[in-house]
Structure formats: structure tokens, C-alpha cells
Amino acid sequence: MLNDYYSPWISSDLSSWTAVARPEFLVPMPKGTHIEQGRDNTGYIYLVESGQLMQTVLSQSGTERILMFLASGSLFNEMGLFESAFTFYAVDALVNSMLYRIPQDRFLHCLHQDNNLCLALIRQLTRKVAILAHQTSDLVFGNAYQRIAAELLYFVCNHGVPVSGGTMIDMDITQQFIAKRINTSRETVCKVMGKMTAAGILKKEQGRYVIRDEEALHRAVAALRDT
């Protein structure tokens, strides 16, 4: 069932970026570092060498929304290669990370010289479009209950640990985090997860959510996919 719930993580083999992943471009990005794409360091493209980053955007109301997560082999700020005026995104380091800080003119030069680099960039942009299309579909056609069910199943697939009476999500997940992921309020997430708890679908033990009725979540998501 892993492929049923589109992963919000971007990653790729670093060997795809050999042409631009030069040792002299490697810089640290300590946990908590915040970069505004399109505003900070606009003359550079960033390639994640190691670590975990979160990409967000501000809604019209000023609320932060999570778009995707970046791991080894992922790019950001690459839209500046093709469009000088684009939406401002932000990237935050979730853990201590290392990045290749590549001058934009060097990246463009390598694109003209290296077909493999062109293919790697196309694959990454296609992956990002697929993630955003998936999110758009859920936002347009799914209600909050279905979108939260899909998020919980994603966490079960990627961080689930079998325990007595269900599957524990071995990850520190807050209602605010889920709200940012699905573009809704924390109050809505609280209400929906309260209903799920009352229905025996999930419970919280020692700071971790335990999914007790995974099939109920599958049914909710199936209804969303069939919409």
C-alpha cells in the first residue's frame, strides 16, 4: 500500500548531480536555519548532500503551509533558473544538514554541457509537480476527514511499528503539523481526530498515535480517490 499515498519527500541519487556537486560548494545548514527562496541568495541553486529540510509557503492569510520535504539529492531554488519572478518559498533545516551551494551561472553552464544533468533536473521537477498535483487533488476533492486519514496512512506506511492492538506511528506528530500539511486549521484536525478516537480508529499513548483500525482509514481514502 506504500504507493497509494504519495510521499511528500524528494530525494535522488547524488551521482545524478556529479557535474555540479563540487566539494568547494559544500556548506553546512545547521538545524533551524531558515532560507527564503527567491529572496535570500538568489544567485545560487541548492542541492541537499545530507540531512532533512522542510519546504513551506505562506498562504494569503499569512499561514505557513508545508509543501514537501527535501532529503539527499533534492534541489531547491532551482526555479530561479527559468523565472525571475516566482512565488516566495521558505526552506527550514529539520536536522543538521549539508548543502551544495551552486552558483546559478555554473549550474546553467553545466546544463548546456551535460545531458544527464538535464535529465536529473527534469525528473526532479516532474516529481515536484506530481506531489503538488496530488496535494491539489486532495484539497479540491477531499474533506478534512479524508485528508487526515490519508496523512495517517502515509505515516503508518513509513513510520509504523506493530504494537499490541494496532500500529504505532513512531514519530512525533502534532495536530498543528498535520494541519499545515493538509491546509486546514489545528481546530479542525483536533475535531476530526477526536471523532476518530471516539470511533476506536486511533488512540494516543505516551506521546505516540496508535492506529487501531487501519481499514477504516483505507475506506475513507478510497472514497477520496474515487471522487
C-alpha positions in Angstrom: 0.0 0.0 0.0 3.0 2.3 0.1 2.5 3.7 -3.4 -1.2 4.5 -2.7 -0.2 7.5 -0.6 2.2 9.8 -2.5 5.2 10.5 -0.4 5.9 14.2 0.2 9.7 13.5 0.3 12.1 14.4 -2.5 15.3 12.5 -2.9 17.6 11.1 -5.6 21.0 9.5 -6.2 23.7 12.1 -5.7 25.6 10.6 -8.6 23.0 12.2 -10.9 24.4 15.6 -9.9 28.1 14.9 -10.3 28.6 17.8 -12.7 27.6 20.4 -10.1 28.2 18.7 -6.8 31.7 20.1 -6.3 33.5 19.9 -2.9 34.2 23.7 -3.0 30.4 24.3 -3.0 29.6 22.3 0.1 28.3 24.3 3.1 26.6 23.4 6.4 23.0 24.2 7.1 22.5 23.8 10.9 19.2 22.6 12.3 16.7 25.5 12.5 18.3 27.5 9.6 15.7 29.3 7.5 16.2 30.3 3.9 13.7 32.4 1.8 13.8 31.1 -1.7 13.7 33.9 -4.3 14.7 36.4 -1.6 17.9 35.0 0.1 20.9 34.1 -2.1 19.0 34.4 -5.4 22.2 33.7 -7.4 22.5 30.1 -6.1 20.9 26.7 -6.5 21.0 24.4 -3.5 21.5 20.6 -3.6 21.0 18.6 -0.4 24.0 16.4 0.2 22.7 15.1 3.6 20.0 15.9 6.1 16.3 16.7 6.1 14.7 20.0 5.1 11.1 21.2 5.0 9.8 23.5 2.2 6.9 25.8 3.1 4.9 28.6 1.6 2.8 31.3 3.2 -0.9 31.4 2.3 -2.7 34.7 1.5 -3.8 34.8 5.2 -0.2 34.6 6.3 -0.5 31.0 7.5 2.5 28.7 6.9 1.7 25.6 4.8 4.0 22.6 4.2 4.6 21.7 0.6 7.2 18.9 0.7 10.3 17.6 2.4 13.8 17.5 1.0 16.4 14.8 1.5 19.7 13.8 -0.1 19.8 14.5 -3.8 17.0 17.1 -3.8 17.2 20.7 -5.2 15.7 24.0 -4.1 15.8 27.5 -5.5 16.0 25.9 -9.0 13.0 27.9 -10.3 15.3 30.9 -10.4 17.0 29.3 -13.4 13.9 29.9 -15.5 11.8 32.5 -13.9 13.0 35.7 -12.2 9.6 36.4 -10.6 8.1 33.4 -8.8 6.3 32.6 -5.5 8.5 33.0 -2.4 9.0 29.7 -0.6 10.9 29.0 2.5 13.2 26.1 3.5 14.0 25.1 7.1 16.6 22.6 8.2 14.9 19.9 10.4 18.3 18.4 11.3 21.9 19.4 10.8 22.3 19.2 7.1 24.9 19.8 4.4 24.2 21.5 1.1 25.9 22.2 -2.2 25.5 26.0 -2.7 26.0 26.1 -6.5 26.3 29.4 -8.4 23.4 29.8 -10.8 25.7 30.6 -13.8 27.7 27.4 -13.1 24.6 25.3 -13.0 23.3 26.8 -16.2 26.7 26.2 -17.9 26.6 22.6 -16.8 23.1 22.1 -18.1 24.2 23.2 -21.6 27.1 20.7 -21.4 25.6 17.6 -19.7 22.6 15.7 -20.9 22.5 13.6 -17.8 22.2 16.7 -15.6 19.3 17.9 -17.8 17.5 14.6 -17.3 18.1 14.7 -13.5 16.6 18.2 -13.3 13.6 17.2 -15.4 13.0 14.1 -13.2 13.1 16.3 -10.1 10.8 18.9 -11.4 8.4 16.2 -12.6 8.4 14.7 -9.1 7.6 18.0 -7.5 4.8 18.6 -10.0 3.4 15.2 -9.1 3.5 16.0 -5.4 1.8 19.3 -5.9 -0.9 17.8 -8.2 -1.6 15.1 -5.6 -2.0 17.8 -2.9 -4.2 19.9 -5.1 -6.5 16.9 -5.9 -6.9 16.2 -2.2 -7.6 19.8 -1.3 -10.2 20.2 -4.1 -12.0 16.9 -3.8 -11.3 15.7 -0.3 -12.9 16.7 3.0 -10.8 17.2 6.1 -11.6 13.7 7.4 -10.4 12.0 4.2 -7.2 14.1 4.0 -6.3 13.4 7.6 -6.9 9.7 7.0 -4.5 9.8 4.1 -1.9 11.6 6.2 -2.2 9.0 9.0 -1.9 6.1 6.5 1.2 7.7 5.0 2.8 7.9 8.5 1.8 4.3 9.1 3.4 3.1 5.9 6.7 5.0 6.6 6.9 5.1 10.4 4.6 2.4 11.6 5.7 -0.1 14.3 3.4 -3.1 15.2 2.2 -3.0 18.8 -0.4 -4.7 20.8 -3.8 -3.6 19.4 -2.6 -1.8 16.3 0.3 0.1 14.7 2.2 2.9 16.4 3.4 5.8 14.4 6.9 6.1 15.7 7.2 9.8 15.0 6.4 13.0 17.0 3.3 14.2 15.1 1.3 17.2 16.4 -2.1 18.3 15.3 -0.5 21.6 14.1 1.9 19.7 11.9 -1.0 17.8 10.2 -2.9 21.0 9.8 -0.1 22.6 7.9 0.3 19.5 5.8 -3.3 19.5 4.6 -4.0 23.2 4.6 -6.6 23.4 7.4 -6.8 24.7 11.0 -5.5 22.9 14.1 -9.0 23.1 15.5 -10.4 21.1 12.5 -7.7 18.5 12.9 -8.4 18.3 16.7 -12.1 17.8 16.0 -11.6 15.1 13.3 -9.0 13.2 15.3 -11.3 13.4 18.3 -14.0 11.7 16.2 -11.5 9.0 15.1 -10.6 8.4 18.7 -14.2 8.1 19.8 -14.8 5.6 16.9 -11.9 3.4 18.0 -9.8 4.2 15.0 -6.9 5.6 16.9 -5.6 6.4 20.3 -2.6 8.2 21.8 -0.2 6.5 24.1 2.9 8.0 25.6 3.1 10.8 23.1 2.6 8.5 20.0 -0.5 7.8 18.0 -1.6 4.2 17.6 -3.8 3.3 14.7 -6.3 0.7 15.9 -8.5 0.4 12.8 -6.4 0.9 9.7 -9.1 -0.4 7.4 -11.4 2.5 8.4 -8.7 4.9 7.2 -8.4 2.9 4.0 -12.1 3.2 3.4 -12.0 6.9 3.9 -9.1 7.4 1.5 -10.7 5.0 -1.1 -13.8 7.3 -1.1 -11.5 10.3 -1.8 -9.6 8.5 -4.7 -13.0 7.5 -6.2 -14.3 11.1 -6.2 
